[in-house]
Amino acid sequence: MTAEIWDVIVVGAGLSGLSAAHWLKKRDASMEILILEGKDRVGGRTVTAKLPAASGVDCWDLGGQWVGSTQTHVLKLIKELGLEVYPQFNMGRKVHHMGGPTSKVRTYKTSIPALSPVVLIDFTQILWKIDRLCATVCVQDPSKTPNAEELDSMTLHTYIEKHAWTAELKEEIGLCSRSVFGIEPSQMSFLFFLMYATAAGGLLKLLESTPGCAQEFKIKGGTQQLSECLADRVGWKNVRLGCAVTAIWQVGYNSWFTFVFPPAKINYQPALPSQREFLTQNMPVGHMIKFIITYKMAFWREKGFSGEIVAGSSTECPFCVTFDATSPFGNAALVGFIAGQQASHWESKEVGERKNAVLSSLVKYLGPEAASFMHYEEKDWAKEDYSGGCPVNVMAPGLLTYYHPSLRKPFGRIHWAGTETATQWCGYMDGAVQAGQRAALEVLAEVSHMTLTTEEQEELQRIQNVKSASKQRPSSKLMYLPTSKSVVIATLTIGAILLLAQHQNTVLKIKEYFTNAFSPIKHNLLL
């Protein structure tokens, strides 16, 4: 029996692995590439399903689904593959329900929920502090961020407990953590949170569907097409499904490997460096149950709703957020997410019980028409083989400052890809594409150096040297001068003074905040 010899073996046929393979083939068509995938499909954490719809059958994404105009890597790939995007529908009233089942259900039309003056002030000061901290973060090497060890020693929950004034805002932050990461604020390093937001261009970029934000566009026909089209380009004969990799032995000199994160349990010979092994085993993945509900018509639009619902954690409502999911062909649908502690609570229930709870909540927020659905489909990503959850693996306190250098550092002929290793929009499809291309460049530098452009060689050298610390934005008084936001704060303070009068502790905190905000520069941004 003749052994097969490959130049590159890609472990995992998700978007990052297939992007790496595609990039390699574009540069060197003669390169022999083998792609091994444990699942019976390509796509990783993207999967598109055909579901009953008003016109018969249509496609919806049960995994990753959104892209944005600032996500340049995935948009270039979409254009190259001849696919199209369409905007996320967000016109009309949005529903906001926090504080428990008996609290008042509010609606709003702006990008920020209808918060009380006190909570709005609290939200603005927290956003201001987080944005200032993000401006100091070195995404390429977070350990070079000022106060890195202190920031990495605490969780997002710890920071918010210390700096937020109101219980309402703390609840809002918890919902944001669940909807973006699929985990609770107490499970994630605050420095990781800052790095993640910085890689996206700011905290609000992660939360909104406005231009430039994470939920701006969807792909016509579904996101799994990206991986399927890439497999077409690389050649399906080189993609072997149902072939889980259990061991990688680096012996001889005939093959190069690109390994795609998050990892399955793989035996390495020689063993991985201890720092890399520790990192591999200690990055928990979020927990999300995503559901699609199809309807004969988008009744919420006719009633003036956008379909977006933001709901706090409760025993009655399973989901934390929903959006309009009407297809580009006009087939009406809603998409929602059961995430974090809510997913942990509801995953033990029967599908029928979860469905009924979801529909009951939709009826409460959008009206009785929500009960007259066509089809309910859900996917619990915690039960997905070789994924174990979604949307992203996060870092607990202490990992970034001590183990992060091992995240992208090659080990022998093993190179690491996956959206978690990206420096732009990490955790998103754009990050997956960027990471795949970066891993491909690393391999090309080893096996086919002459195919690299001068710019690519310089980029690769920059990544290897990680001299990002010198490129950080320096502290500047301009960061602390009054802005339009601070003017709004001052105006709201006057309007809210009577409300604040009965909350003396909050008054003192606001007074302290404004004193600090407009005083000379504070060198410790945590204060």
Secondary structure, DSSP 8 states (H G I E B T S, - for coil): ------SEEEE--SHHHHHHHHHHHHH-TT--EEEE-SSSSS-TT--EEEEEETTEEEEEESS--EE-TT-HHHHHHHHHTT--EEE----SEEEEE-S-TTS--EEE-SSS----HHHHHHHHHHHHHHHHHHTT--SS-GGGSTTHHHHHTSBHHHHHHHH---HHHHHHHHHHHHHHHSS-GGGSBHHHHHHHHHHHTSHHHHH--STTSTTSEEETT-THHHHHHHHHHH-GGGEETT----EEE--SSS-EEEEESS----EEES---HHHHHHHHS--B--EEEEEEE-SS-HHHHTTEEEEEEE---SS---SEEEE---TT---EEEEEEETHHHHHHTTS-HHHHHHHHHHHHHHHH-GGGGS-SEEEEEEGGGSTTT-S-S-B---TTHHHHHGGGTT--BTTEEEESGGG-SSSTTSHHHHHHHHHHHHHHHHHHH-GGGS-HHHHHHHHHHHHT-GGGGS----GGGGS--HHHHHHHHHHHHHHHHHTT-HHHHHHHHHHHHHHTSS--S-TT-
